[in-house]
Structures are given as structure tokens and as C-alpha cells.
Amino acid sequence: MNESPVYKEHRIHTKSLPSGLWLASIVNFGKRKLVNTDSLTAAVNRVPGEYDSEQEAIQAAKRYIDQREQEN
């Protein structure tokens, strides 16, 4: 997994699949959120979907973080 800079108390990790698509997960190192359907642990969430590039995966993770922030 690759790391990107921190975004809103989350570190975004990306991983390239053999198919060439990319996955993203986020680690929350701020206030813990309740576990949801995307949670792997109390602090780690997978970002739903597969993306054509690492940049797309990072942008999707940022949108996911923003969306979760608006829900709370």
C-alpha cells in the first residue's frame, strides 16, 4: 500500500491491483467514528470502488471523508 499526505485527520492508503485498477483505504487518527459497513476496524475504512489511477483513488477517498463528515 502507498501513502498519501494526511487529509482531515485521515491518512489515505492506495494499492494497485494486478488488473491495473486501484483501491483506497483511510485511517482515521482523529476522533473515532462508529463502525459502519465500510469499516475494517474502528479506525480503518475501505473506500468503496476500484479506480483507474492512484490519483482517482485518492480523490475518491477525499470525497468519502467529506461525505462521512457531512453525515455526522
C-alpha positions in Angstrom: 0.0 0.0 0.0 1.2 3.5 -0.8 0.6 6.5 1.5 -0.6 10.0 0.5 -0.5 13.1 2.6 -2.9 13.5 5.5 -6.3 14.8 4.7 -8.6 16.0 7.6 -7.1 13.7 10.2 -7.0 10.7 7.9 -4.1 9.0 6.1 -5.1 7.7 2.7 -3.5 4.4 1.6 -3.7 3.2 -2.0 -3.0 -0.1 -3.6 -2.5 -1.2 -7.2 -4.3 -4.4 -8.2 -2.9 -6.8 -10.8 -5.7 -5.7 -13.1 -4.2 -2.2 -13.1 -7.1 -0.8 -11.0 -6.5 1.0 -7.7 -8.1 0.6 -4.2 -8.1 3.1 -1.4 -8.5 2.9 2.4 -8.3 5.5 5.1 -7.0 5.5 8.6 -8.6 7.9 11.0 -6.2 9.1 13.6 -8.5 11.8 15.0 -11.8 11.2 16.9 -13.0 7.6 16.3 -16.3 7.2 14.4 -18.9 4.5 14.9 -18.3 1.4 12.8 -20.1 1.3 9.5 -20.5 -1.1 6.6 -17.1 0.1 5.1 -15.2 -0.3 8.4 -12.4 -2.8 8.7 -11.7 -1.6 12.3 -12.8 1.3 14.4 -10.1 3.5 12.7 -9.8 1.9 9.2 -12.3 2.2 6.4 -12.2 0.9 2.9 -13.3 3.4 0.2 -15.9 1.6 -1.9 -15.0 1.1 -5.6 -12.0 0.5 -7.8 -10.3 3.3 -9.7 -8.4 3.7 -13.0 -5.5 5.6 -11.4 -3.9 6.2 -8.0 -5.0 9.9 -8.2 -8.6 8.9 -8.8 -8.4 6.6 -5.8 -7.1 9.4 -3.6 -9.7 11.8 -4.9 -12.4 9.2 -4.1 -11.0 8.8 -0.6 -11.2 12.6 0.0 -14.8 12.7 -1.3 -15.6 9.7 1.0 -14.1 11.6 4.0 -16.0 14.7 3.2 -19.3 12.8 2.8 -18.8 11.0 6.1 -18.0 14.3 7.7 -21.3 15.8 6.4 -23.3 12.8 7.7 -22.1 13.4 11.3 
